[in-house]
Amino acid sequence: MIKFKRKEKGLSGELLAEKIGVSQQQLSRYERGVNDIKVNTLYSITQVLNIPIDSFFAELIEEQSKIKQKNSPADEFSLLAESIILE
């Protein structure tokens, strides 16, 4: 999504990387999903690209909403317990 938004705004990878204080190689890793992005870096990206930070979470929020709609409270408790155990 970062790459798509960056290109949509007409910015090169080199320029965006410079503006957020990382190397172009690191930005490329973020765009490809190779490296996780720290929250402050994600915030910087949203500021430079002038996009809301929650746009990065829209798919996750939608997916969680669908899961909640089809699961009963007991199912949600089981999923939560399972995720805690797996961690």
N, C-alpha and C positions, 0 to 999 in steps of 0.2 A: 504494500500500500504506500510506503514511503516513496518508492521510486515512481509510482504512478502519479502521486500528488506532486512530487518534485517536477516531473516532466510537464504535468498539467500547468504548473506555475511558470514553466520556461526556465528553470534553474538547472545548471549543470551540477553533476555530482561534486565536482571540485569546489564550486562556489558554496553549495550547501554545507559541505564538510568544513570549509573555512569559517563560515558563519556560526557553526555550532561548536567549533573548536576540536574537531577530530580529523584524522587523516582521511583522504579519499578512500583508501583501502578499508578503513574501519567502517565508513559509511556504506560502502559496498557490502560489507558483511552484514550490517544491519538490514539493508534492503533485501538481501537474499535469505535472511533468517538464520544465518550461520551463528551470529552472536546475539545474545540478549541485550536489550537496550535498558540503560538505567533510566529511572523516571525523570531525572533532571535533564538528561539528553533528549528524551522523548518530548518533554516540555519545550526545550529549545527548538526542536524541529517544528513543533506546532506553531511556535511564535514566528519563526522565519517564514513558514509556509502559509501563515494566517489561516489555520484550520483549527476547529475545536478538538481538544485532546480526546474527548469521548468518541470521536469518529474512528479511532483505532480500536475501540472496544465494542462497536456496534454489532459486529457479527457474534461476539461472545455473549453480549447481553441478549441478543435475539435467540441464540441457541439455549441459554439458560432459561429464558422465558418459555420456550417450547417444552423443555424438559419439565418445568414446574407445572405446566398445563396438563401434561399427560400422566404425571405421577401423583399418587396419593401422598398424604403427609407421611404415612408409614414408609412408602417407597423413598421419599426424600430423606428420611432419617437413616434408612439403610444405606443409601448412596453416600451420605455424609460420613457415617460410621466406617464404611468401606474405604473412603478416601483418607480418613485419618489413620486407619490401620496400615494402608499402603505407604504412607509417608514415613 
